[in-house]
Amino acid sequence: MEYKRNCPKCGKVLYYTNKHNRNAIEKKGTLCMSCSSVIKNKKHGNNKKFIERYGTKGNNTGTDNAFFGKKHTKISKQRRTKRYSIPRTQRK
């Protein structure tokens, strides 16, 4: 059976597989993902601490990356393959 409701803000149809989840979310008045992300962005848009903590996307790319221009040696590659070829239960 299919359970659905509308987003209170934009009216988008949201589908659920369980009537209990649908009822609980509708009672809380939860928005759809796209509407809730807009609100979060507005809330944290000018917050300097939030931007410092989470606004680092793309800062470690290219020449800013500490590993830029370097390569793993054959020995280090072999160490990694040996370590991860052992099942997790048998690792030290």
Phi and psi in degrees as a GROMACS rama.xvg file:
@    title "Ramachandran Plot"
@    xaxis  label "Phi"
@    yaxis  label "Psi"
@TYPE xy
-110.689  128.437  GLU-2
-114.085  134.989  TYR-3
-142.917  159.2  LYS-4
-150.278  170.22  ARG-5
-108.059  145.053  ASN-6
-65.1653  132.41  CYS-7
-65.26  -22.9719  PRO-8
-91.1504  -52.5366  LYS-9
-105.39  -15.0829  CYS-10
83.9565  8.74913  GLY-11
-64.381  140.047  LYS-12
-80.876  127.347  VAL-13
-116.47  134.655  LEU-14
-107.215  143.713  TYR-15
-133.074  152.77  TYR-16
-97.739  -11.8196  THR-17
-129.187  127.826  ASN-18
-70.2822  -28.2369  LYS-19
-68.2345  -42.6561  HIS-20
-64.2341  -42.9776  ASN-21
-61.5474  -44.7862  ARG-22
-65.2513  -41.4379  ASN-23
-65.0055  -42.6473  ALA-24
-70.3716  -37.3644  ILE-25
-67.3534  -37.0733  GLU-26
-64.5534  -39.1089  LYS-27
-73.3621  -21.7891  LYS-28
77.2308  32.0177  GLY-29
-67.1144  139.092  THR-30
-84.8897  167.455  LEU-31
-71.4464  169.037  CYS-32
-60.1147  -42.0745  MET-33
-68.5451  -39.5961  SER-34
-70.0273  -39.8511  CYS-35
-69.3811  -32.4188  SER-36
-69.5243  -33.0417  SER-37
-64.6036  -42.2403  VAL-38
-65.3928  -41.8457  ILE-39
-62.9483  -41.4023  LYS-40
-65.1523  -38.2773  ASN-41
-67.2347  -39.0663  LYS-42
-64.9681  -42.9778  LYS-43
-102.865  7.31069  HIS-44
-57.5904  -42.7844  GLY-45
-108.612  11.2178  ASN-46
-80.6206  111.763  ASN-47
-64.7336  -39.693  LYS-48
-64.1768  -40.2811  LYS-49
-63.9529  -43.0316  PHE-50
-66.3157  -40.5445  ILE-51
-62.8116  -38.9429  GLU-52
-78.1099  -46.708  ARG-53
-109.019  -6.29094  TYR-54
-93.5303  35.7602  GLY-55
-100.974  11.7068  THR-56
-61.9156  124.477  LYS-57
88.1167  -1.14788  GLY-58
-76.8614  -21.2276  ASN-59
-107.458  34.8932  ASN-60
-105.897  154.961  THR-61
64.5759  -134.793  GLY-62
-70.1124  -16.9428  THR-63
-76.2418  -16.9291  ASP-64
-75.0505  133.993  ASN-65
-64.4776  -25.2891  ALA-66
-96.5326  7.14757  PHE-67
-62.8304  128.805  PHE-68
83.5571  -4.26438  GLY-69
-99.8812  163.246  LYS-70
-136.17  153.599  LYS-71
-74.3142  139.398  HIS-72
-76.6517  164.24  THR-73
-61.2108  -37.4354  LYS-74
-64.2318  -45.3806  ILE-75
-66.6355  -34.47  SER-76
-64.8946  -41.4136  LYS-77
-64.4695  -39.6466  GLN-78
-60.3445  -44.2279  ARG-79
-64.8626  -42.6407  ARG-80
-66.8325  -36.2576  THR-81
-66.4802  -43.5166  LYS-82
-64.7788  -44.5596  ARG-83
-86.4172  -5.55195  TYR-84
-83.8116  -13.5318  SER-85
-84.5005  132.83  ILE-86
-58.044  148.9  PRO-87
-56.6512  -35.5897  ARG-88
-68.0587  -22.7119  THR-89
-101.253  -2.77662  GLN-90
-72.2598  153.798  ARG-91
